[in-house]
Amino acid sequence: MHSLKFTTMAKYSKEASKKVETEMHEMHEGKLKSGSGKKVTDPKQAIAIGLSEARKEGKKVPPAPGKKSTTKKAATKKSTATKKTAGKKATEKKAATPKKAVKKVAPRKSAAK
């Protein structure tokens, strides 16, 4: 049998795991606070805070579960924005025609009893 060596790329950098480790220590010491200022007691929340901090610092961490990649969104936003402006120009020409004047009616005052 041949021995195959598989090399896999790490999902998280060493710096990111150090950041998570420091956040866990802070939680155990009672110093870690969430964004609202409350004390963090859940280890999962401490890990999430550590990963979030690592992302902000630019460390190698996969995107958050609820987040989609921004590169695709930026490309689609640009293409839809150009389509919308092209459509607006056509409707603006139609809107340039004069419209009928609308009279404003004063609101009625109810009689006091």
Secondary structure, DSSP 4 states (H G I P E B T S, - for coil): -PPP------SS-HHHHHHHHHHHHHHHHT--B-TTSPBP--HHHHHHHHHHHHHHTT-S-PPPTT---HHHHHHHHHHHHHHHHHHHHHHHHHHTS--------PPPPPPP-
